[in-house]
Amino acid sequence: MASTTHPLLSSSLVGSRLRPKITPNPSLPSRSSPVRSISNRDHRPLLLPPLTATAAAAFLLSSIPPVAFADDASPLPAPTNSPPAQLEAASKPNSSSNPFSQSLLTAPSPQSAPDLPDGTQWRYSEFLNAVKKGKVERVRFSKDGGLLQLTAVDGRRAAVVVPNDPDLIDILAMNGVDISVSEGEGGNGLFNFIGNLLFPFLAFAGLFFLFRRAQGGPGGGPGGLGGPMDFGRSKSKFQEVPETGVTFADVAGADQAKLELQEVVDFLKNPDKYTALGAKIPKGCLLVGPPGTGKTLIARAVAGEAGVPFFSCAASEFVELFVGVGASRVRDLFEKAKAKAPCIVFIDEIDAVGRQRGAGLGGGNDEREQTINQLLTEMDGFSGNSGVIVLAATNRPDVLDAALLRPGRFDRQVTVDRPDVAGRVKILQVHSRGKALAKDVDFEKIARRTPGFTGADLQNLMNEAAILAARRDLKEISKDEISDALERIIAGPEKKNAVVSEEKKKLVAYHEAGHALVGALMPEYDPVAKISIIPRGQAGGLTFFAPSEERLESGLYSRSYLENQMAVALGGRVAEEVIFGQENVTTGASNDFMQVSRVARQMVERFGFSKKIGQVAIGGPGGNPFLGQQMSSQKDYSMATADVVDAEVRELVETAYSRAKQIITTHIDILHKLAQLLIEKETVDGEEFMSLFIDGKAELFVA
């Protein structure tokens, strides 16, 4: 029978006391002992090398009990003068027992030694001899089983380091020793006290050694103890021959940005063309634009086109817990780049370290400011960075330090803006590669329905459409999947299992029909693209308009357009009042009222569209709280002027309300037809909606 390991680590035995009533009987096999079946611990001898500073720190962090410092854990040589009879008797309990424990069990004690050893730390051989002579009354094992505390018959207590001896429990049981397991930590009070005293010293020594290695002191160099540390080294990724898999052909919708960066690529490939005219290579190009417009993609395309060594990293990699590591990494990055010049260094999200430095009132010499100072010096300092072009990307140019934006550092600021209609068509073509599209997919229509979408948004749109097509077990992506994916992105997923009564469905249909009817009959307003009464997100229904691309890009809105916009927003509430009465209107127009109030107040306070206020801007705009500016507008006008502003706002809203009501009451038949069509189909597209106006011979509203 194979020997089992020590059992005392089992949680079921913690705190229990084993009192086996077994009399010593050599004829009784030890494997039949009731305690033998729970012996299940594998003790390993602990060999302790001489402690160094490193070993002490490692020993401290390895949770080894302090008692491991005992010097008697090494096995003793087996005696050579043991009688044959005793050796034969010792081999009976278990044929696979430990020879070391068997030799200790049968070894005769010296004639000159006392019955019990002195001191509070016994050797394991002395402990076994005392157990054999019946001098040990009880033992208490530590929780980890590596140490035991004994109580002798005369009341003395001592500690013993337990080696790997699977027969220890049998020996104790055969000699009538009470066994228990400690519920607390391993080790006795003396060693715990010594460990607590040594803990601060060893912790300080370990941290000191770690910092020395981080700062490049003894042991921190390439030939130092433990090898080099990487705290001060740049984590940038390097490509000798950039294989980014992206070229300018893969970048669509950013023609102006590509044009400016193509000059940088051409400068790297044909420098003689520019140096003959006295031109110098730009030291830095800063890519600025909203998130998702393709700044990082363009940087990868520059690397792929130029074919020169390319370093890429994120600005957040320079910031570290230890002081001075950020500046050290910047130095290391530019040292590597200068060795590979001419080359390109790309720093993504540079606002992580390039933010405006403080005035020094609150202590501005922090880690981030040291990093940006080192970056400024490397880009255009005393030594310069000849042959190294730095590309950086950020969507927060307003927070960058002025010294970083001056000529000589970032010579060019390339704006990567949201694409126009033609750009969105090209981007959709790029992201539709590898997708099975139906013949009814028209990129022109999709591009006109997605004003303000970035390249990342369009990529997500096509991916969502592909997922919907797969969910519906289709072989191709049709225009319906793209339309549903667009509505999902804008307004949220459909609530297919939403409980909607017929009465509520009718109310939502008339509400959305009111928006669409007023919008279609307002002159110079956006055409209706789609009407839906399917609940999405927090909205019970939606009316989609196709805004003018020219108006969006220019940002110029006429007074008539803003007045029409307010009338369209109030069309839903007006339709509810006309059909269901004043008493049965709902709260569905709350968002419409917020939009109307905001537009009317801006017309009076900022745009100068009020005759009584005139061409005066009152109420300063709210500042950016990130820069410590004010968050809300400050009233810089009197209470009398505030009363005039309120009266003008109310007059604009009432005028828009009367115009919406006039349109709906005049074309009530078209409103009923459209609402009934929505109740039947739940969704009406723009072409079907316009056919109702042609049949009803509706005319545009004239103020």
C-alpha positions in Angstrom: 0.0 0.0 0.0 1.4 3.3 -1.0 2.1 5.8 1.7 -0.3 8.8 2.0 0.6 12.3 2.9 0.0 14.4 6.0 -3.7 15.0 6.7 -3.6 18.1 8.9 -4.1 20.7 6.3 -7.7 19.5 5.8 -10.2 22.2 6.8 -12.4 19.7 8.5 -9.7 18.9 11.0 -8.9 22.5 12.0 -9.3 22.9 15.7 -10.2 19.3 16.3 -8.5 17.0 18.7 -7.7 13.4 17.8 -7.5 11.1 20.8 -7.0 7.6 19.5 -7.3 5.1 22.3 -4.7 2.7 20.9 -2.2 0.8 23.0 1.2 0.2 21.5 1.2 -3.2 20.0 4.0 -4.2 17.6 1.8 -6.9 16.1 -0.9 -4.5 15.0 -0.2 -3.2 11.5 -0.1 0.5 11.3 -2.1 0.7 8.1 -5.2 -0.5 10.0 -4.9 2.5 12.4 -8.0 4.8 12.3 -5.7 7.7 12.1 -3.8 6.3 9.2 -6.6 6.9 6.7 -6.4 10.7 7.2 -2.7 11.0 6.7 -2.5 13.2 3.6 0.2 15.8 3.6 3.4 15.9 1.6 6.1 17.5 3.7 9.1 18.8 1.9 12.4 19.5 3.6 13.4 23.1 3.6 16.9 23.9 2.5 17.9 27.5 3.3 20.8 29.1 1.4 22.7 32.0 3.0 20.4 35.1 3.0 21.4 38.1 0.9 19.5 41.3 0.4 17.7 39.8 -2.6 17.0 36.5 -1.0 15.7 38.3 2.1 13.3 40.3 0.1 12.2 37.3 -1.8 11.8 35.3 1.4 9.7 38.1 2.9 7.2 38.0 0.0 6.9 34.2 -0.2 4.8 33.7 3.0 7.3 31.2 4.4 6.9 30.8 8.2 9.7 32.5 10.2 10.5 29.2 11.8 12.2 28.2 8.6 15.3 29.9 10.0 15.9 26.9 12.2 19.2 25.2 11.4 18.1 21.6 12.3 15.8 21.1 9.4 18.4 19.1 7.5 18.3 15.3 7.9 20.7 13.6 10.2 22.8 10.7 9.2 21.2 7.3 10.0 23.0 5.4 12.8 25.1 2.5 11.7 25.0 0.4 15.0 21.3 -0.3 15.1 20.5 -3.9 16.1 19.1 -6.1 13.4 16.0 -6.9 15.5 15.1 -3.3 15.9 15.6 -2.7 12.2 13.3 -5.6 11.4 10.6 -4.4 13.8 10.8 -0.9 12.3 10.1 -2.1 8.8 6.8 -3.8 9.7 4.5 -0.8 10.0 4.8 0.2 6.4 7.0 -1.1 3.7 7.1 2.2 1.9 7.9 4.3 5.0 10.6 6.9 5.1 14.0 5.3 5.8 15.0 8.5 7.6 12.1 8.3 10.1 12.5 4.6 10.5 16.2 5.0 11.4 15.3 7.7 13.9 12.6 5.6 15.4 14.9 2.7 16.1 18.0 4.6 16.9 19.1 4.1 20.5 19.6 7.3 22.5 23.1 8.0 23.9 23.8 6.8 27.3 25.0 10.2 28.5 22.0 12.2 27.2 19.2 13.1 29.7 15.7 11.8 29.3 14.5 15.0 27.7 16.5 17.6 25.8 16.8 21.2 27.0 15.6 24.3 25.3 12.4 25.4 23.5 13.6 24.1 20.0 14.0 20.3 19.7 15.5 18.3 16.9 13.1 16.0 15.1 15.3 13.0 16.2 15.1 14.1 19.8 11.3 14.5 19.5 10.9 10.9 18.1 13.0 9.4 20.9 10.9 11.3 23.5 7.7 10.0 21.9 9.0 6.4 21.9 9.8 6.7 25.6 6.4 8.0 26.4 7.7 11.4 27.5 5.4 13.4 25.2 1.8 14.0 26.3 0.3 16.0 23.4 1.3 17.7 20.2 -0.3 20.6 18.4 0.4 21.1 14.7 0.4 24.4 13.0 -2.2 25.2 10.4 0.3 24.6 7.5 1.6 21.4 9.1 5.3 22.5 8.9 5.7 23.0 12.7 4.4 21.4 15.9 4.4 22.4 19.5 4.7 19.6 22.0 3.8 19.3 25.7 6.0 16.9 27.7 4.9 14.9 30.7 6.7 17.3 33.0 4.8 20.3 31.5 7.6 21.7 29.4 6.8 23.0 25.9 9.0 23.0 22.8 8.7 23.6 19.0 9.8 21.0 16.4 10.2 21.5 12.6 8.3 18.7 10.9 10.2 17.1 7.9 8.7 14.9 5.2 7.7 11.9 7.3 4.4 10.2 6.3 4.6 7.8 9.4 4.6 10.5 12.0 0.8 10.2 12.7 1.2 6.4 13.1 4.1 6.8 15.5 2.2 9.4 17.6 -1.0 7.2 17.7 0.9 4.1 18.6 2.4 5.9 21.6 -0.8 7.4 22.8 0.0 11.1 22.1 -3.0 13.5 21.8 -3.0 15.3 18.5 -4.6 18.6 17.6 -4.4 21.3 14.9 -3.9 25.0 15.6 -6.6 27.3 14.2 -4.3 30.3 13.9 -1.2 31.1 11.9 1.7 28.6 11.8 4.7 29.2 14.1 4.9 30.0 17.8 4.9 33.4 19.4 8.7 33.8 19.5 9.1 33.3 15.8 6.1 35.5 15.0 7.6 38.2 17.1 10.9 37.9 15.4 9.2 38.0 12.0 7.3 41.2 12.9 10.5 42.8 13.9 12.2 41.8 10.6 9.3 42.8 8.4 10.0 46.6 8.1 13.7 46.1 7.6 13.3 43.5 4.9 10.5 45.5 3.2 12.7 48.6 3.1 15.7 46.6 1.8 13.6 45.0 -1.0 12.1 48.3 -2.1 15.5 50.0 -2.0 17.0 47.3 -4.1 14.1 47.6 -6.6 14.4 51.4 -6.9 18.2 51.0 -7.4 17.6 48.7 -10.3 14.9 51.0 -11.7 17.3 54.0 -11.6 20.2 52.0 -13.2 22.2 51.6 -10.1 24.2 48.6 -9.1 22.5 45.5 -10.3 20.3 47.5 -12.6 22.5 47.5 -15.7 22.7 44.8 -18.3 25.3 42.9 -16.3 23.7 43.6 -12.9 21.9 41.1 -10.7 18.7 39.9 -12.1 19.1 41.5 -15.6 18.0 44.9 -16.8 14.8 46.6 -15.8 12.5 48.2 -18.4 11.1 51.1 -16.4 13.0 53.8 -18.3 12.7 52.2 -21.7 10.2 53.2 -24.3 7.4 50.7 -25.0 7.0 51.9 -28.6 6.5 49.4 -31.3 9.1 49.5 -34.1 8.9 48.3 -37.7 12.0 48.6 -39.8 9.9 48.0 -43.0 6.4 49.1 -42.0 3.9 46.5 -43.0 0.8 48.2 -41.6 -1.4 46.8 -44.4 -2.8 50.3 -45.0 -2.1 52.7 -47.8 -3.6 56.0 -48.9 -5.9 53.9 -51.2 -7.5 52.5 -48.1 -8.3 55.9 -46.6 -11.4 57.5 -47.9 -13.3 60.6 -47.1 -10.2 62.6 -45.9 -8.8 63.9 -49.2 -7.4 67.2 -47.8 -5.6 65.4 -44.9 -4.2 62.9 -47.4 -2.9 65.7 -49.6 -1.0 67.4 -46.8 0.5 64.1 -45.6 1.4 62.9 -49.0 3.9 65.8 -49.2 5.6 64.4 -46.0 5.8 61.0 -47.7 7.2 62.5 -50.8 9.7 64.5 -48.8 11.0 61.2 -47.3 11.2 59.5 -50.6 12.5 62.4 -52.7 14.2 64.9 -50.4 16.3 66.4 -53.2 13.2 67.8 -54.8 12.5 70.0 -51.8 16.1 70.7 -50.5 17.0 72.2 -53.9 14.4 74.9 -53.3 15.6 75.4 -49.7 12.6 73.7 -48.1 13.1 71.8 -44.8 11.3 68.7 -43.8 8.4 69.4 -41.3 9.4 68.3 -37.8 5.9 67.4 -36.7 2.3 67.0 -38.0 -0.6 67.1 -35.6 -3.7 65.3 -36.7 -6.8 67.0 -35.2 -10.4 65.8 -35.5 -13.4 64.3 -33.8 -13.2 60.7 -32.6 -13.5 58.1 -35.3 -12.5 60.2 -38.3 -9.5 58.0 -39.1 -6.5 59.9 -37.6 -4.7 56.7 -36.6 -5.6 55.1 -39.9 -4.0 57.9 -41.8 -0.8 57.6 -39.7 -0.7 53.9 -40.5 -1.2 54.8 -44.2 1.7 57.3 -44.0 4.0 54.6 -42.6 2.9 52.1 -45.3 3.4 54.6 -48.1 6.8 56.1 -46.9 8.5 52.8 -46.4 10.8 54.2 -43.7 11.3 52.9 -40.1 8.1 53.5 -38.1 7.8 53.9 -34.3 4.3 53.9 -32.9 3.2 54.4 -29.3 0.5 55.9 -27.1 1.1 59.0 -25.0 -0.2 57.3 -21.9 2.7 54.8 -22.1 5.1 57.6 -21.0 3.3 58.2 -17.7 4.4 55.9 -15.0 4.3 55.6 -11.2 7.9 56.4 -10.7 9.1 60.0 -11.0 11.2 60.7 -14.1 10.3 57.5 -16.0 8.2 59.4 -18.5 11.0 61.7 -19.5 13.4 58.7 -19.6 11.1 56.9 -22.0 10.9 60.0 -24.3 14.7 60.2 -24.4 14.9 56.5 -25.1 12.3 56.7 -27.9 14.1 59.6 -29.7 17.5 58.0 -29.2 16.2 54.9 -31.1 14.5 57.1 -33.7 17.7 59.1 -34.4 19.6 55.9 -34.9 17.1 54.9 -37.6 16.7 58.4 -39.2 15.0 59.3 -41.4 12.0 57.7 -39.7 8.5 58.5 -38.5 7.4 58.5 -34.8 3.6 58.3 -34.2 2.2 59.3 -30.8 -1.5 58.6 -30.4 -3.7 60.6 -28.1 -0.9 63.1 -27.3 -3.2 65.1 -25.0 -2.4 62.5 -22.3 1.0 64.2 -21.8 0.7 67.4 -23.8 -1.9 69.3 -21.8 -1.3 72.8 -20.7 1.2 73.1 -17.9 0.2 74.7 -14.6 1.2 78.1 -13.4 3.2 76.7 -10.5 0.8 77.8 -7.8 -0.1 74.3 -6.7 3.2 72.7 -7.5 3.5 72.1 -11.2 6.6 70.0 -11.3 4.8 66.7 -11.6 5.6 63.6 -13.7 3.4 64.7 -16.7 5.1 68.1 -16.9 8.5 66.6 -16.8 7.4 64.3 -19.7 6.1 67.2 -21.9 9.3 69.2 -21.1 11.4 66.4 -22.4 9.2 66.0 -25.5 9.5 69.7 -26.3 13.3 69.5 -25.9 13.6 66.4 -28.2 11.4 67.9 -30.9 13.2 71.3 -31.1 15.8 71.7 -28.4 19.5 72.4 -28.3 20.5 69.4 -30.3 17.4 69.1 -32.5 15.9 65.9 -34.0 17.2 65.9 -37.6 15.5 63.3 -39.7 12.8 62.4 -37.3 9.2 63.3 -38.2 6.7 63.2 -35.4 3.1 62.4 -36.2 0.6 62.9 -33.3 -3.2 62.5 -33.1 -5.7 64.1 -30.7 -9.3 65.0 -30.5 -8.7 67.6 -27.8 -6.5 70.3 -29.4 -8.0 72.9 -27.0 -6.1 71.4 -24.0 -2.6 71.2 -25.6 0.2 73.3 -24.4 1.0 76.4 -26.6 4.7 75.5 -26.7 3.8 72.2 -28.3 1.8 73.8 -31.1 4.4 76.4 -32.2 6.2 76.2 -35.5 9.4 74.1 -35.1 7.6 71.5 -33.0 4.3 70.7 -34.8 4.7 72.7 -38.0 1.5 71.4 -39.5 -1.9 70.9 -38.0 -4.0 68.7 -40.3 -7.7 68.7 -39.6 -9.4 65.4 -40.2 -13.1 66.4 -40.1 -16.3 64.4 -40.6 -16.7 63.3 -44.2 -19.2 64.9 -46.6 -21.7 63.0 -48.8 -19.1 62.0 -51.4 -16.6 61.0 -48.7 -19.3 58.9 -47.0 -20.0 57.1 -50.2 -16.3 56.2 -50.6 -16.1 55.1 -47.0 -19.2 52.9 -47.4 -17.6 51.3 -50.5 -14.4 50.6 -48.5 -16.2 49.0 -45.6 -18.5 47.0 -47.9 -15.6 45.0 -49.2 -16.0 41.3 -48.5 -19.7 41.7 -47.8 -22.5 40.2 -49.9 -24.7 43.1 -50.8 -28.0 43.0 -52.6 -28.7 44.9 -55.8 -31.1 47.3 -54.1 -28.3 48.8 -51.8 -27.7 52.4 -52.9 -24.7 54.0 -51.2 -25.9 57.4 -52.3 -29.1 57.1 -50.3 -27.3 55.7 -47.3 -24.8 58.5 -47.3 -27.6 61.1 -47.4 -29.3 59.5 -44.4 -26.1 59.5 -42.4 -25.1 63.2 -42.0 -22.4 63.7 -39.4 -21.4 60.1 -39.4 -17.6 59.4 -39.1 -15.7 56.6 -40.7 -16.0 54.5 -37.6 -19.7 55.1 -37.5 -20.1 54.0 -41.1 -18.0 50.9 -40.4 -20.2 50.1 -37.5 -23.3 50.6 -39.6 -22.2 48.1 -42.2 -21.2 45.6 -39.5 -24.5 45.9 -37.8 -26.3 45.4 -41.1 -24.3 42.2 -41.7 -25.1 40.9 -38.2 -28.9 41.6 -38.8 -28.7 39.7 -42.1 -27.1 36.7 -40.5 -29.6 36.8 -37.7 -32.4 36.6 -40.3 -30.7 33.8 -42.2 -30.2 35.8 -45.3 -27.6 35.3 -48.0 -27.2 39.0 -48.8 -27.4 42.4 -47.1 -30.3 44.3 -48.4 -31.3 48.0 -47.9 -33.8 46.9 -45.2 -31.0 45.5 -43.0 -29.0 48.7 -43.5 -32.0 50.9 -42.7 -32.8 48.8 -39.6 -29.2 49.0 -38.5 -29.2 52.8 -38.9 -32.3 53.2 -36.8 -30.8 50.9 -34.2 -27.7 53.0 -34.0 -29.6 56.3 -33.8 -32.5 55.5 -31.6 -31.8 52.1 -30.1 -33.1 48.5 -30.8 -36.7 47.8 -31.5 -39.0 46.8 -28.6 -40.6 43.9 -30.3 -42.3 42.5 -27.2 -43.5 45.8 -26.0 -47.2 45.8 -25.0 -48.8 48.6 -26.9 -52.6 49.1 -26.8 -54.6 50.1 -29.9 -55.4 53.5 -28.3 -51.7 54.3 -27.6 -50.7 53.1 -31.1 -53.3 55.4 -32.6 -52.1 58.4 -30.5 -48.4 57.8 -31.5 -49.4 57.5 -35.1 -51.2 60.9 -35.1 -48.3 62.4 -33.2 -45.7 61.3 -35.7 -48.0 62.2 -38.6 -48.3 65.7 -37.3 -44.5 66.1 -37.3 -44.2 64.7 -40.8 -47.2 66.8 -42.2 -45.9 70.1 -40.9 -42.3 69.3 -42.0 -43.4 68.4 -45.5 -45.4 71.6 -46.0 -42.9 74.0 -44.6 -40.9 75.8 -47.3 -37.1 75.3 -47.5 -37.2 72.5 -44.9 -35.6 69.1 -44.9 -37.6 66.3 -46.7 -39.1 63.4 -44.8 -37.1 60.2 -45.1 -39.1 57.8 -42.9 -41.9 57.6 -40.4 -42.1 54.8 -37.8 -44.3 54.1 -34.8 -42.2 51.1 -33.7 -41.0 51.8 -30.1 -37.2 52.2 -29.9 -35.3 53.1 -26.8 -37.2 55.8 -24.9 -39.2 56.9 -28.0 -42.6 55.6 -28.9 -42.2 56.6 -32.6 -39.7 58.5 -34.8 -39.8 60.8 -37.8 -36.6 60.9 -39.8 -35.7 64.0 -41.9 -32.9 64.2 -44.5 -31.0 67.4 -43.6 -29.3 69.5 -46.2 -25.6 68.6 -46.6 -24.7 72.2 -47.4 -26.4 73.5 -44.4 -24.7 71.0 -42.1 -21.2 71.7 -43.4 -21.5 75.5 -43.4 -23.3 75.7 -40.1 -25.4 78.7 -41.4 -29.1 78.6 -40.6 -31.6 81.2 -41.7 -34.3 82.7 -39.5 -37.0 81.1 -41.6 -35.4 77.7 -41.2 -35.3 78.0 -37.4 -38.9 79.2 -37.3 -39.9 76.2 -39.4 -38.0 73.9 -37.2 -39.9 75.1 -34.1 -43.2 74.6 -36.0 -42.3 71.1 -37.0 -41.3 70.2 -33.4 -44.8 71.4 -32.2 -46.6 69.5 -34.9 -47.0 66.4 -32.8 -48.6 68.2 -29.8 -50.9 70.1 -32.2 -52.1 66.9 -33.8 -52.9 65.4 -30.4 -54.9 68.4 -29.5 -56.9 68.5 -32.8 -57.7 64.8 -32.8 -58.0 63.9 -29.1 -58.8 67.2 -27.5 -57.0 69.4 -24.9 -57.9 67.0 -22.1 -56.3 63.9 -23.6 -52.9 65.2 -24.6 -49.9 63.3 -23.3 -46.3 64.0 -22.1 -44.9 62.7 -25.4 -44.0 66.2 -26.5 -41.7 67.0 -23.6 -38.5 66.7 -25.7 -40.1 68.7 -28.4 -40.8 71.6 -26.0 -37.2 71.5 -24.8 -35.9 71.8 -28.4 -38.3 74.6 -29.2 -37.4 76.6 -26.0 -33.6 76.2 -26.7 -33.9 77.4 -30.4 -36.1 80.4 -29.5 -33.8 81.5 -26.7 -30.7 81.3 -28.9 -32.5 83.3 -31.6 -33.1 86.1 -29.1 -29.8 86.0 -27.1 -27.2 85.0 -29.6 -28.4 85.3 -33.2 -29.9 88.8 -33.1 -33.2 87.6 -34.5 -35.2 89.8 -32.1 -36.3 93.3 -33.1 -36.6 94.5 -29.5 -33.2 93.2 -28.3 -31.5 94.0 -31.6 -28.1 92.8 -32.8 -26.7 92.3 -29.3 -25.5 89.0 -27.8 -26.4 88.7 -24.2 -25.6 85.9 -21.7 -22.0 84.7 -22.3 -21.6 81.1 -23.5 -20.7 78.4 -20.9 -17.0 77.6 -20.7 -15.2 74.3 -20.7 -15.2 72.9 -17.1 -12.0 70.9 -18.0 -10.0 74.1 -18.3 -11.4 75.5 -15.0 -13.8 78.0 -16.7 -17.3 78.6 -15.8 -19.9 75.9 -16.6 -23.0 78.0 -17.1 -23.7 81.3 -18.8 -23.4 84.5 -16.7 -26.2 87.0 -16.7 -24.7 90.3 -18.0 -28.0 92.1 -18.5 -30.6 93.7 -16.2 -33.9 92.3 -15.0 -35.7 94.6 -17.4 -33.8 93.1 -20.3 -34.5 89.6 -19.0 -38.3 90.4 -19.1 -37.9 91.5 -22.7 -36.0 88.3 -23.6 -38.7 86.1 -22.0 -41.5 88.0 -23.9 -39.6 87.6 -27.2 -39.1 83.9 -26.6 -42.7 83.4 -25.8 -43.8 85.3 -29.0 -41.6 83.1 -31.2 -43.0 79.9 -29.7 -46.6 81.1 -30.0 -46.1 82.0 -33.6 -44.6 78.6 -34.4 -47.6 76.9 -32.6 -50.2 78.9 -34.6 -48.4 78.0 -37.9 -48.4 74.3 -37.1 -52.0 74.4 -36.1 -53.0 76.2 -39.3 -51.3 73.5 -41.5 -52.8 70.6 -39.6 -56.4 71.9 -39.7 -56.1 72.8 -43.3 -54.9 69.4 -44.4 -56.7 67.2 -41.9 -57.6 64.6 -44.5 -54.0 63.9 -45.3 -53.3 63.6 -41.5 -56.0 60.9 -41.2 -54.7 59.0 -44.2 -51.1 59.0 -43.0 -52.1 58.0 -39.4 -54.2 55.1 -40.7 -51.3 54.0 -43.0 -49.0 54.0 -40.0 -51.4 52.0 -37.9 -51.5 49.4 -40.6 -47.9 49.2 -41.7 -46.0 50.8 -38.7 -43.4 52.2 -41.0 -43.8 54.5 -44.0 -40.9 55.6 -46.2 -40.4 59.0 -47.8 -41.6 58.0 -51.3 -44.9 56.5 -50.1 -45.4 59.5 -47.8 -45.0 62.0 -50.7 -47.6 60.1 -52.8 -50.2 61.1 -50.2 -49.4 64.8 -50.9 -49.6 64.3 -54.6 -53.0 62.6 -54.3 -54.3 65.2 -51.8 -53.0 68.1 -53.9 -51.4 69.7 -50.8 -49.7 73.1 -51.2 -46.7 74.6 -49.3 -47.5 76.8 -46.4 -47.2 80.6 -47.0 -46.7 82.9 -44.0 
